[in-house]
Amino acid sequence: MKILIPENCVLWTNKGMCFPKDLTYGTEIFTIDPENKLVTTPVTDDLEEPEPMKVHTILTKNNICTMIPNYKIQINKKLIDVAKIKKEESIGFVDITYVTEYKEFQNEHTSEYLDKSPFSVTGASYLGSCGIKDSREAAYFQMPDEESMQKFAKDLQEKLVSELGGSVSATKGVTSQSKWGDKDASYLVLYRSDKFYKYRKSIKLTEDKILNSIYLNGINIYFGFLRSLFTTGFTYHLNSFMRGISDNKYPILNLPWRSKVRKLLQNSCHLWDVFQLSTYETKTQMNVDEVKIEKKENIFSKSNVLEIKEHLMECYEIEIPLGNKIIADNIILKPFELTEDEINELGTFEEQVDFDLEKIRKKITMAITSDTNNLKMINTLKIKKDFGLHVLGIIKNKGKVMESSTRYGKTVSTTAILSDETGEIKIKIWGEISDEIENGDALELIRAYTKNGILINSKDGYEKIYKMEDN
């Protein structure tokens, strides 16, 4: 039976976890047979080029799952139409029994995976915790003090040089200088290895690129990478910032909900016993492109649906035995052989766009005379701190307008989410425009800035509202 699987779906295979594009002849996918047993199904044909199809993406607090709307989800042994799932409804993830069986299978084959992998669990761990200096063709690890630097350099020499070759050096320098003349010391360990540098350079999580050798050689190698990524490595690999106050600060990762990397990281946490990536559940706080790193809870239970998105996505056609169910994004799906008419209907779906942002963007771009005033897409914003920004997006989830006093006098403000085709960002809007703007309006900001993951309009900037009737 041939079925359609979206390109960013995470599947369980005999080699670890994978996306459909990673499937090659002989790869075995884990499916559930008519007797509800976890079995492996080999891929017997090379996959053809994917085609864009209508899909539903369901977002819960700790998970994202994307599927063809013609299929059914299995919840507590009942089959529910994907297209009938509603917001606020509870959906369940794959049974913990299957998770245990899958992890046992992976552990039994650990030695086999290690023999085939280009690096060890230790090597994967170091890949998850370093940045790269292209000018020196080296990986670097930043340490808090000189003693830690020397110790880390020694450990790196013992554990990694013997595996991948290369050389290690420790260096103390100055990373930055404040306007008051204070200097911050930098303690760096540099690792030069052609192999390691090539592997690390292939990992560009902010560009939705990850080396498949990390997740396709058994979950133990992959979990070694995740452990270091979520502990300290996210500062090198991902757009991140700290939120909270005083001693209650925590990291927030900016991960677009459509991206493969977001899917892989968030879904992997369900199989891992350490961390989970959580979205805010409240409407006023929720930004679907932001996730918080938390200690893992028991998340293999029902979760409320926070949002459902209908959109187009490239889908691959794969074959599984008739009557079997498939595990995709930790959801048990009951697929069906689709008729030609159903496939045509999925392929001709057009995404609903509230605003023709591209049309507005072209008009704005034509009016720009300065080379420095470039209109930016939301996914390109530096979310920690960035200034002089020119941004266009659609307002949603607008909060209550509040009165407040500032050093410039009394004013009003509100919070909302600003979104475009590439992502979303939280926004704080100051001034009278916070009363005028409504959900669904497009907002243009000039000389805005970002601070701790929030976009803010500047007192010295400019704002313009585009209403739907003017679209």
Secondary structure in CASP SS format (residue, H / E / C, confidence):
PFRMAT SS
TARGET T0000
AUTHOR 0000-0000-0000
METHOD secondary structure of the structure
MODEL  1
M C 1.00
K E 1.00
I E 1.00
L E 1.00
I E 1.00
P E 1.00
E C 1.00
N C 1.00
C C 1.00
V C 1.00
L E 1.00
W E 1.00
T E 1.00
N C 1.00
K C 1.00
G E 1.00
M E 1.00
C E 1.00
F C 1.00
P H 1.00
K H 1.00
D H 1.00
L C 1.00
T C 1.00
Y C 1.00
G C 1.00
T C 1.00
E E 1.00
I E 1.00
F E 1.00
T E 1.00
I E 1.00
D C 1.00
P C 1.00
E C 1.00
N C 1.00
K C 1.00
L E 1.00
V E 1.00
T E 1.00
T E 1.00
P E 1.00
V C 1.00
T C 1.00
D C 1.00
D C 1.00
L C 1.00
E C 1.00
E C 1.00
P C 1.00
E E 1.00
P E 1.00
M E 1.00
K E 1.00
V E 1.00
H E 1.00
T E 1.00
I E 1.00
L E 1.00
T C 1.00
K C 1.00
N C 1.00
N C 1.00
I E 1.00
C E 1.00
T E 1.00
M E 1.00
I C 1.00
P C 1.00
N C 1.00
Y C 1.00
K E 1.00
I E 1.00
Q E 1.00
I E 1.00
N C 1.00
K C 1.00
K E 1.00
L E 1.00
I E 1.00
D E 1.00
V H 1.00
A H 1.00
K H 1.00
I C 1.00
K C 1.00
K C 1.00
E C 1.00
E C 1.00
S E 1.00
I E 1.00
G C 1.00
F C 1.00
V C 1.00
D C 1.00
I H 1.00
T H 1.00
Y H 1.00
V H 1.00
T H 1.00
E H 1.00
Y H 1.00
K H 1.00
E H 1.00
F H 1.00
Q H 1.00
N H 1.00
E H 1.00
H C 1.00
T H 1.00
S H 1.00
E H 1.00
Y H 1.00
L H 1.00
D H 1.00
K H 1.00
S C 1.00
P C 1.00
F C 1.00
S C 1.00
V H 1.00
T H 1.00
G H 1.00
A H 1.00
S H 1.00
Y H 1.00
L H 1.00
G C 1.00
S C 1.00
C C 1.00
G E 1.00
I E 1.00
K E 1.00
D C 1.00
S C 1.00
R C 1.00
E C 1.00
A E 1.00
A E 1.00
Y E 1.00
F E 1.00
Q E 1.00
M E 1.00
P C 1.00
D C 1.00
E H 1.00
E H 1.00
S H 1.00
M H 1.00
Q H 1.00
K H 1.00
F H 1.00
A H 1.00
K H 1.00
D H 1.00
L H 1.00
Q H 1.00
E H 1.00
K H 1.00
L H 1.00
V H 1.00
S H 1.00
E H 1.00
L H 1.00
G C 1.00
G C 1.00
S E 1.00
V E 1.00
S E 1.00
A E 1.00
T E 1.00
K E 1.00
G E 1.00
V E 1.00
T E 1.00
S E 1.00
Q E 1.00
S C 1.00
K C 1.00
W C 1.00
G C 1.00
D C 1.00
K E 1.00
D E 1.00
A E 1.00
S E 1.00
Y E 1.00
L E 1.00
V E 1.00
L E 1.00
Y E 1.00
R E 1.00
S C 1.00
D H 1.00
K H 1.00
F H 1.00
Y H 1.00
K H 1.00
Y H 1.00
R H 1.00
K H 1.00
S C 1.00
I C 1.00
K E 1.00
L H 1.00
T H 1.00
E H 1.00
D C 1.00
K E 1.00
I C 1.00
L C 1.00
N H 1.00
S H 1.00
I H 1.00
Y H 1.00
L C 1.00
N C 1.00
G C 1.00
I H 1.00
N H 1.00
I H 1.00
Y H 1.00
F H 1.00
G H 1.00
F H 1.00
L H 1.00
R H 1.00
S H 1.00
L H 1.00
F H 1.00
T H 1.00
T H 1.00
G H 1.00
F H 1.00
T H 1.00
Y H 1.00
H H 1.00
L C 1.00
N C 1.00
S E 1.00
F E 1.00
M E 1.00
R E 1.00
G C 1.00
I C 1.00
S C 1.00
D C 1.00
N C 1.00
K C 1.00
Y E 1.00
P E 1.00
I E 1.00
L E 1.00
N E 1.00
L C 1.00
P C 1.00
W C 1.00
R C 1.00
S C 1.00
K H 1.00
V H 1.00
R H 1.00
K H 1.00
L H 1.00
L H 1.00
Q H 1.00
N H 1.00
S H 1.00
C C 1.00
H C 1.00
L C 1.00
W C 1.00
D C 1.00
V C 1.00
F E 1.00
Q E 1.00
L E 1.00
S E 1.00
T C 1.00
Y C 1.00
E C 1.00
T C 1.00
K C 1.00
T C 1.00
Q C 1.00
M C 1.00
N C 1.00
V C 1.00
D C 1.00
E E 1.00
V E 1.00
K E 1.00
I E 1.00
E E 1.00
K E 1.00
K C 1.00
E C 1.00
N C 1.00
I C 1.00
F C 1.00
S C 1.00
K C 1.00
S E 1.00
N E 1.00
V C 1.00
L C 1.00
E E 1.00
I E 1.00
K E 1.00
E E 1.00
H E 1.00
L E 1.00
M E 1.00
E E 1.00
C E 1.00
Y E 1.00
E E 1.00
I E 1.00
E E 1.00
I C 1.00
P C 1.00
L C 1.00
G C 1.00
N C 1.00
K E 1.00
I E 1.00
I E 1.00
A E 1.00
D C 1.00
N C 1.00
I E 1.00
I E 1.00
L E 1.00
K E 1.00
P C 1.00
F C 1.00
E C 1.00
L C 1.00
T C 1.00
E H 1.00
D H 1.00
E H 1.00
I H 1.00
N H 1.00
E H 1.00
L H 1.00
G H 1.00
T C 1.00
F C 1.00
E C 1.00
E C 1.00
Q C 1.00
V C 1.00
D C 1.00
F C 1.00
D C 1.00
L H 1.00
E H 1.00
K H 1.00
I H 1.00
R H 1.00
K H 1.00
K H 1.00
I H 1.00
T H 1.00
M H 1.00
A H 1.00
I C 1.00
T C 1.00
S C 1.00
D C 1.00
T C 1.00
N C 1.00
N C 1.00
L E 1.00
K E 1.00
M C 1.00
I H 1.00
N H 1.00
T H 1.00
L C 1.00
K C 1.00
I C 1.00
K C 1.00
K E 1.00
D E 1.00
F E 1.00
G E 1.00
L E 1.00
H E 1.00
V E 1.00
L E 1.00
G E 1.00
I E 1.00
I E 1.00
K E 1.00
N C 1.00
K C 1.00
G C 1.00
K C 1.00
V C 1.00
M E 1.00
E E 1.00
S E 1.00
S E 1.00
T E 1.00
R C 1.00
Y C 1.00
G E 1.00
K E 1.00
T E 1.00
V E 1.00
S E 1.00
T E 1.00
T E 1.00
A E 1.00
I E 1.00
L E 1.00
S E 1.00
D E 1.00
E C 1.00
T C 1.00
G E 1.00
E E 1.00
I E 1.00
K E 1.00
I E 1.00
K E 1.00
I E 1.00
W E 1.00
G C 1.00
E C 1.00
I H 1.00
S H 1.00
D H 1.00
E H 1.00
I C 1.00
E C 1.00
N C 1.00
G C 1.00
D C 1.00
A E 1.00
L E 1.00
E E 1.00
L E 1.00
I E 1.00
R E 1.00
A E 1.00
Y E 1.00
T E 1.00
K E 1.00
N C 1.00
G C 1.00
I E 1.00
L E 1.00
I E 1.00
N C 1.00
S C 1.00
K C 1.00
D C 1.00
G C 1.00
Y E 1.00
E E 1.00
K E 1.00
I E 1.00
Y E 1.00
K C 1.00
M H 1.00
E H 1.00
D H 1.00
N C 1.00
END
